[in-house]
C-alpha cells in the first residue's frame, strides 16, 4: 500500500532528518509524489525544474515512496536564499491540513 497521496501536492509538510548525530526538522511545500520504482529525473523534467543539486541521485529508482519537497530558506535580514529540494520518505512526512 502506498503512503503517497496526490491530494497533498501544494500542501505544507514537515519531517525530521538527521546527519552526524544532529536532527533537523524541515518544513516545505510538496511539489510531487515519487512512488517507489520511479526515478526522480522525469518528475523534475515534467515540472520544468532544471539545474538543481538534489539530495538524491536523479536517475536512481527509489525503493521507497517519497515526496518531492521544496524548501525556501531565508537568510539573515529576511533575504531569500536558493531553493532546496528534498525527497523525504513519505512514511516520515507530516502533511498539514
TORKE-963539 format. One record per residue (C-alpha): residue number from 0; residue in three letters; chain; x, y, z. Coordinates in pm, whole numbers, plus 32768, in hexadecimal, padded with zeros to 4 digits. Layout:
% TORKE-963539
+-----+-----+---+------+------+------+
!   k !   r ! c !    u !    v !    w !
+-----+-----+---+------+------+------+
! NUM ! ALA ! A !    X !    Y !    Z !
...
+-----+-----+---+------+------+------+
//
This chain:
% TORKE-963539
+-----+-----+---+------+------+------+
!   k !   r ! c !    u !    v !    w !
+-----+-----+---+------+------+------+
!   0 ! UNK ! A ! 8000 ! 8000 ! 8000 !
!   1 ! UNK ! A ! 8087 ! 8156 ! 7FA2 !
!   2 ! UNK ! A ! 80A9 ! 826B ! 80A4 !
!   3 ! UNK ! A ! 809A ! 8370 ! 7F91 !
!   4 ! UNK ! A ! 7F6E ! 8449 ! 7F4B !
!   5 ! UNK ! A ! 7F65 ! 852F ! 7E1C !
!   6 ! UNK ! A ! 7E6A ! 860B ! 7ED5 !
!   7 ! UNK ! A ! 7F91 ! 8679 ! 7FAF !
!   8 ! UNK ! A ! 803A ! 872E ! 7E8D !
!   9 ! UNK ! A ! 8051 ! 889F ! 7EE4 !
!  10 ! UNK ! A ! 8029 ! 8863 ! 8059 !
!  11 ! UNK ! A ! 8125 ! 88BA ! 8167 !
!  12 ! UNK ! A ! 81D7 ! 8799 ! 820D !
!  13 ! UNK ! A ! 82DE ! 8758 ! 8317 !
!  14 ! UNK ! A ! 83D1 ! 863D ! 8359 !
!  15 ! UNK ! A ! 8505 ! 8602 ! 842B !
!  16 ! UNK ! A ! 864B ! 858D ! 8396 !
!  17 ! UNK ! A ! 8798 ! 854B ! 8436 !
!  18 ! UNK ! A ! 8906 ! 8565 ! 83DC !
!  19 ! UNK ! A ! 8A39 ! 8543 ! 84B6 !
!  20 ! UNK ! A ! 8961 ! 850A ! 85E9 !
!  21 ! UNK ! A ! 889D ! 864C ! 85BC !
!  22 ! UNK ! A ! 8727 ! 8641 ! 8577 !
!  23 ! UNK ! A ! 868D ! 875E ! 84AF !
!  24 ! UNK ! A ! 8520 ! 879B ! 846C !
!  25 ! UNK ! A ! 84DD ! 8822 ! 8312 !
!  26 ! UNK ! A ! 83A2 ! 88C9 ! 828B !
!  27 ! UNK ! A ! 834D ! 88E8 ! 811C !
!  28 ! UNK ! A ! 8247 ! 88CA ! 800D !
!  29 ! UNK ! A ! 81FA ! 8783 ! 7F5D !
!  30 ! UNK ! A ! 8234 ! 87A2 ! 7DE5 !
!  31 ! UNK ! A ! 81FF ! 863A ! 7D76 !
!  32 ! UNK ! A ! 81DA ! 84D2 ! 7DE1 !
!  33 ! UNK ! A ! 82F6 ! 83E2 ! 7D90 !
!  34 ! UNK ! A ! 826F ! 827E ! 7DA8 !
!  35 ! UNK ! A ! 8361 ! 8165 ! 7DEC !
!  36 ! UNK ! A ! 83EF ! 80DF ! 7CA8 !
!  37 ! UNK ! A ! 8400 ! 823E ! 7C11 !
!  38 ! UNK ! A ! 8533 ! 8310 ! 7BBD !
!  39 ! UNK ! A ! 8531 ! 847D ! 7C22 !
!  40 ! UNK ! A ! 85BC ! 850A ! 7ADD !
!  41 ! UNK ! A ! 847D ! 84E4 ! 7A0A !
!  42 ! UNK ! A ! 83AF ! 8583 ! 7B20 !
!  43 ! UNK ! A ! 8498 ! 86B0 ! 7B2E !
!  44 ! UNK ! A ! 848E ! 86D2 ! 79B4 !
!  45 ! UNK ! A ! 8312 ! 86C7 ! 79B4 !
!  46 ! UNK ! A ! 830E ! 87E1 ! 7AB6 !
!  47 ! UNK ! A ! 840E ! 88AA ! 79F1 !
!  48 ! UNK ! A ! 850C ! 88A3 ! 7B0D !
!  49 ! UNK ! A ! 866D ! 88B9 ! 7A84 !
!  50 ! UNK ! A ! 87CB ! 88E6 ! 7B09 !
!  51 ! UNK ! A ! 8791 ! 887B ! 7C6E !
!  52 ! UNK ! A ! 8868 ! 87C2 ! 7D64 !
!  53 ! UNK ! A ! 8773 ! 86C6 ! 7DEF !
!  54 ! UNK ! A ! 87AB ! 85FD ! 7F2A !
!  55 ! UNK ! A ! 877C ! 84B7 ! 7E6F !
!  56 ! UNK ! A ! 8806 ! 842B ! 7D2B !
!  57 ! UNK ! A ! 8720 ! 849E ! 7C13 !
!  58 ! UNK ! A ! 8737 ! 8361 ! 7B41 !
!  59 ! UNK ! A ! 8727 ! 825B ! 7C56 !
!  60 ! UNK ! A ! 85DB ! 81AE ! 7C87 !
!  61 ! UNK ! A ! 8562 ! 81D0 ! 7DED !
!  62 ! UNK ! A ! 84FA ! 80A0 ! 7EB3 !
!  63 ! UNK ! A ! 8421 ! 8180 ! 7F90 !
!  64 ! UNK ! A ! 82F4 ! 8261 ! 7F5E !
!  65 ! UNK ! A ! 836F ! 83C9 ! 7F71 !
!  66 ! UNK ! A ! 82F4 ! 852B ! 7F46 !
!  67 ! UNK ! A ! 83B0 ! 8635 ! 7E83 !
!  68 ! UNK ! A ! 83B6 ! 8761 ! 7F6C !
!  69 ! UNK ! A ! 8436 ! 88C3 ! 7F39 !
!  70 ! UNK ! A ! 84C2 ! 8985 ! 8060 !
!  71 ! UNK ! A ! 84F8 ! 8AFB ! 8032 !
!  72 ! UNK ! A ! 85FF ! 8B5C ! 8133 !
!  73 ! UNK ! A ! 8617 ! 8CBC ! 81BB !
!  74 ! UNK ! A ! 8765 ! 8D55 ! 821A !
!  75 ! UNK ! A ! 87BF ! 8E6D ! 8304 !
!  76 ! UNK ! A ! 86ED ! 8FA3 ! 82DD !
!  77 ! UNK ! A ! 85D6 ! 8EDB ! 8233 !
!  78 ! UNK ! A ! 86A4 ! 8EB3 ! 80F6 !
!  79 ! UNK ! A ! 8627 ! 8D93 ! 801C !
!  80 ! UNK ! A ! 872C ! 8C88 ! 7FD2 !
!  81 ! UNK ! A ! 8731 ! 8B81 ! 7EC0 !
!  82 ! UNK ! A ! 8617 ! 8A82 ! 7EC9 !
!  83 ! UNK ! A ! 866B ! 892A ! 7F4B !
!  84 ! UNK ! A ! 85C2 ! 87EC ! 7ED8 !
!  85 ! UNK ! A ! 859D ! 86B3 ! 7FAC !
!  86 ! UNK ! A ! 8505 ! 855B ! 7F7B !
!  87 ! UNK ! A ! 84A5 ! 84E7 ! 80D9 !
!  88 ! UNK ! A ! 8415 ! 838F ! 8115 !
!  89 ! UNK ! A ! 829A ! 83B6 ! 8112 !
!  90 ! UNK ! A ! 8286 ! 82EB ! 8253 !
!  91 ! UNK ! A ! 832B ! 8407 ! 8317 !
!  92 ! UNK ! A ! 8279 ! 8531 ! 8277 !
!  93 ! UNK ! A ! 8166 ! 85DF ! 833C !
!  94 ! UNK ! A ! 807E ! 869B ! 8251 !
!  95 ! UNK ! A ! 7FC6 ! 87C8 ! 82DE !
!  96 ! UNK ! A ! 7E4F ! 87D4 ! 829B !
+-----+-----+---+------+------+------+
//
